[in-house]
Amino acid sequence: MGKEPTDYDIATSAKPDEIERLFKKTLAVGAQFGVILVLPAPGLRFEVATFRREGTYEDGRHPSWVKFTDARQDAERRDFTINGLFLDPAGEGRILDYVGGEKDIRGRLVRAIGDPNKRFEEDKLRILRAVRFACTLDFQIEPQTWAAVKSKARDITQVSHERIREELVKIFTRPHAERGLDLLDESGLLEVILPEISAMKGVEQPPQFHPEGDVFVHTRLLLKQLKDASSTLALGALFHDVGKPPTFTIQDRIRFNNHDKVGADMTRNIMRRLKFSNRETEDVAALVDNHMRFKDVQKMREAKVKRFIARPTFQDELEMHRIDCLASHGDISNWHFLRKKAAEYSQEDIKPKPLISGHDVMKLGIPEGPRVGEILSAVMDQQLERKFKNKNEALAWIKESYIEKG
């Protein structure tokens, strides 16, 4: 396939105790399932598993029993034929294929090994993994396997949110993310995992701004534009208009009042449900919350532009604005403007240390309260616009602007 592996699964006829005797440093991370972690050198770790057969998966993830066996039976218990191939390191790179994986790779097919319903019963996450492999590899899903995906889509609720989250991130950060969205939708998985995204279907938009179609179509086009996206950008693109369905209204035209703010709150709820970290959640919510601010950037005062560019999520926000425009009206003049400004300010400290503190402001006779924060923000604007260079000038400006004028 011409792809560099990101990790290696090592399987052997050696039993766990034999593996432990062969290597000086090991960890029995799953000895009951025949899995030993080998630590040959600092920074290196390999999972080594004994060939095995497995009993029924009573909890939808772990087998009720494990029996050690040979390579063929080990391959036959795996999920998809493309994952059931062995490379024999002692046989000059000979591939051992007991399940037809090579043929399916050539045919660009994701096919469950044996009975797909049985494979999905063993581990419900495989339902979602079928979609992930199909979109990231740009393969088709074999008809019987696809039928099983659709019939068992609702079983995905039996899988932990953490495992679902990891698969979704892989789907939306790798090539063909838009196809991932299509397959999730067509299989019924989207409605179960992300009903807020499914709700975008059929939600019309004002054609003068969105000639491409409804909110779902627009979101799909954004995902199609993604190239080597961070998870923050990919999820920001997926969720950026999630607030449109609940804010849809028709006044003089179709409007989605405050959909950015509503969408940011919805994004937080979705990402918390999927057990993302607080940092990841807030970064993605920031993209959703700020994506409408770009329309006014050329009217912003210099200080506000600098604050905008200094945001930690600015690069992802900028790229999302570009693909948002390309997925709708096509006007990326604001993107060009901000790129030019970012280059212009690149040699300048746009997050300078404040010249004064709240304590300095209160020493001038201004009581503690919201007004102190307002003054500090105004002073920083002046500082960013190079109106004064030191603390004394800043204090003099406060006296003139806020105290002498009352």
N, C-alpha and C positions, 0 to 999 in steps of 0.2 A: 504493500500500500504506500510505501515511500514515507512513512511517518516514524519519527524517533519515539520510542517508548518513553513514557514519563515515569513508569515504575516497572518492576519485574516481580512476577509471581514464580516462586521456585517450588516445584513438587518433586517428590522422590519416593522410592520404595522403602527407604530407611525409616524405621520407627522413631518416635520422639526420643526415646532413651538413647538410640544409636546416634541421632543428630547431636544430642547433648554431649556424647562422648567424643564426637569428631571435632567439636569446636570448643575453644577455651572459655569463651564468654557467650552465654545464651540466657534467654529468659523464656520461661514456660508460659507464654501469654494465652495459649489455648491448647494445652497438651491433651485435654480430653477430646478435642476435635482434631488432634494430630498436627497442631501448629506450634512451632518453636521460633522465637525471634533470635537470629544469629547476629552478634555484634563483633565482626572480624577486626575492626579498627575504629578509632575515634571518628564519629560523624557518619559511619556506615552502619546500616541495619537492614537485614533482609528477613522477611518471613519465609520460613521453610515449612512446607506442609507435606505430610505423608499422604500418598494416594489413598482415597477412601470412598466408601459408599455411605449413604445416610438414610436414616429412618424418616418417618413423617415429621413435618414441621408443625408441631402442635400450637406454637405461639406465633406462627407466620414468619419466623426468622431463624430459629435455632432447631436443629434436628433432634429428635427424641433419642437417637442412638447413632453411633459412628462405628463402622467396621473398616479396618485397613484392607486394601485390595490392590488392584493393578491399575496401570495408566488408562486402559480402556474404560473401565467402570468409573474411574475418577472423572474422565471427560464427559461421560454420559450423565453425570449428576449436575453438570454446570448449566448456566442459564441459556446462553445463545451459542449457536454453532461457531460464530466468529470469535468467541471467547473460549472455545473448547480445543484449541490447537496447542500442541507441545513442541518446543524446539529442543532437540536432543543435543546438548553441548558435547557429548562424547561421540556423536555420530556425524561430525563435520557439518553441523548446522541442519541436519535432517529434520524435517517437520513430520510429526506424528499426528495424523488426522483421522480420528475414529468417528467423527460426527458430520463430515461434509462441510467443514468450515471453509476450506480453500475454495470450493465451488461457490459458496455463498459470498465470499469476498469478491471473487471474480464477477459474480452476478449482482453484486452490490445489494445484498439482502440481509436483513435482520430476521433470523429465524430461531425460534425457541428449539432447544434440543428435546426431541421426543414430544410428549403431549404438552402444549403451551399452558393449558389450564392447570396441569399438575405443577409445572415449573412456577407459575405465578402463585399457586397456593403455598408452595414452599417458602417463598419470600415475596410478599406483596410489592416490595419496592421494584421488583423486576418489571412490573407493569409500566412504571415511569421510566425505568432504564431503557426499555425498548424504544420509547420516544426519543430519549437522549441520544442513543447510538444512531438512530435513523437520521436525526437532524444534524448532529455534529459530523457524521461521516458522509452525509448526503446519500444515504441508502434508502431503499424502500423497505417496508415491513411486510414480510411474507403473509399472504392472506389469512391463513389459519391463526397465525400469531396475532395479527391485527384484530381479528374477530375476538380473540380472547382478551386483548387489551381493552376493547370497547365493552365487552360483557362484564369485565371485572373492574372497571374504572372506579366504582364507588368503594371497592375494597381498599383503595389507597388510604382511606381514613384510619385504617388499622396500623399504619406505619407512623413512626415518630416524626414530629415536625422537623427535627434536626436532620434526619435522613432525607426527607423531602426537600428541605432547603438546599442541601448540597447538590442534589440533582438539578434543581431549578437554576442554581448559579451556573452550573456547567452548561445547561441548555442555552442560557441567555448571554453568556460571555464568549461563546465559541462561534465559529462560522455557522451561517444559516439559522440564526436566532429566530428569524421570521417564520421559518418552516417549523421550528419548535413550537411557536405559538399556534400555528395552523394545526399541527398534530395533537397538541394538548386540547384544542377546541374540538376537533373532529372526533377525538376518542372519548370525549366526555370528562376527561381529567381536569380541564380548565375550570369547569363549573363547580367541581368538587374542591379543588385546591385553591383556586383564585376566583371566587364568584364575582368579586369586584371588577375583575378584568373582563370576564364573560359578559357582564352587564353593559359593557361599552357597545356591544353589537346592536346595530340599528339606531344608535343615538346620532341623529343628524346634526350637521354643523353648518354655519353660514357659508354658502358656496363662494362668496367673494373672498373669503379668507382660506377656505378649505375645499378647493375644487375636487380633491381626491376622494371625498366620501365621508363616511361616518367616523366616529371616534376610534372604533376598532380597526378600521382600514388604515387610518392615519397612524395609529400606534404600530401596526404591522410594518408600515413603510419606514418608520423610525428605526425599528429593529433591523430592517434590511440594510440600513446605512451603516450599522455598527462595524467597526474594524478594530480588532485587538482591544476591545473595550474592557475597562476595569469593571468590577462588579458594581461599583457605585454608579457608573455611567449607564451600564446595561439596565440595572433596576430602576434608575431614574427615568430612562427612556420608557420602560414598561409602565411605570406608575405615573408619569407626568400629567396625564389627563384623567386619572382615576376619579377625580372629583367632578367630572363633567356630567355623568348620568344623574347624580342626585341634585345638581344645580341647574339642570336644563330648564329653560324658560323661554317663552316667545313673547317679546314686547314689540318694539319696532322691527326687530329681527330676532333670530335665535341668539340667545345669550347664555353664558355660564358664569354668573356673577360669583366672584370669590372662589372659583373652582380651584385656584392654586392653593389657597389656604385650607379649604375643605380637603383637597387632595393630599396635602402634606399630613394632615391629621389621620386620614385614612391609611396613608403609607406607613405611618408609625404603627397603627393597629395591625396592619398586615404583617409587617416585619417583626413585630413582637410576637405575633401568633406563630411565626416560623422560626422563632428563637434566634434571630440575628442579635449581635451585640448592640449595646447602646450607641457606640460610636458609628457602626455601620448604619444603624437606623437613622440617626440624626444627619449623617452625610447625605443619604438618599433623600430624606425628607427635605433637606436644604435645596436640593436640585428641583424638587417638585414645587416647593414654596417660592423659589426665585425665578422660575422659568418665564414668567410674564414680565419681569422687570426689564428684560432686554429691549422691549419695544420703546423705552424712553431713554436709553443710554445716551443718545446724541444730544439730549436736552439737559442732561445732568450737569451740575457744577463740577468743577475739577476735583474737589475733595470727595464728592460722592463717587465719582468714577474710580478714584484711587482706593477708596474703601471697598468698592465692588471687586476690583482686581486683586486686592489683598486677601480676599476670602480664601480659606484653605481648599474649598471645593471649586474654585473659579475655573480651572482648566477643564474639569468635567462639565461644569455648567456651560462653558463656552462651546464645547463640542456638542453638547445636547442642543443648544440653541441652533447651531448650524444644521444638524440633521433634522431638527424640528421644522426649520424653514424649508429645507429641501424636500421634506415629506408633505409640504402644503403649498404655500404661495411661491416659494423659490427665492425670495428676496433675502440675501445674506449681507446687506449693507451694514447692519449693526454689528455683525460678526467681524467684518473687515475693520470697522471703526475701533472696536475693542482690541483687536489684534495690533493695530497701529498704536493705540494708547499703551498697551502692555509693553511693546517694544520701546516706546518713548520713555516710559517710566522705569525701564529695566535697570538703569544705573542709579536710580534714586531709591532712598529708603521710604517706602510707602506705608510702613508700619513703624513709624518713629516712636521713641519713648516719649510719653507725654511731658510737656514742659512744666505742668502744674498738677497738683493732686486736689482731691476734694477738701483736704485739710487746709490747703492754701486758699481755696475759695471761701471757706467758712471764716478764716482769719480776717477776711475783708468785711465781715459783718453779715454775710448771707447765711441764714439759718439752715441747718441740716434738713434735707428734703429733696423732692424731685427736681427742684430748680437747680440744685448743685450739679446733678447729672446733666441737665440741659446745657448748663454753662460749660462743663467739661467737654461735651460733644461739640459745642460751637467753637471752643478754643482749638480743639483738634482739627476742625475744618479749616480754621485760619492757619494753623500750623502746616497742614498739608498743602495749602495754597501759598505757602511761603510768605505770609503777611507779617510774621515776626520770627525772630531767630533765637530768643532767649526768654527766660522766665520773667524777667522784669518787664519786657515788652508785652508779654501775655497778661500779666497782672494789670498793667496800665490800660490795656484794651478792655479788660473786664470792668475796671472802675469807670471808664468812659462810656461803655456800652450798657452796663447793668446797674451801676450805683448812682452815678451823677445824673443819669436820665430817669432814675427811679424805676 
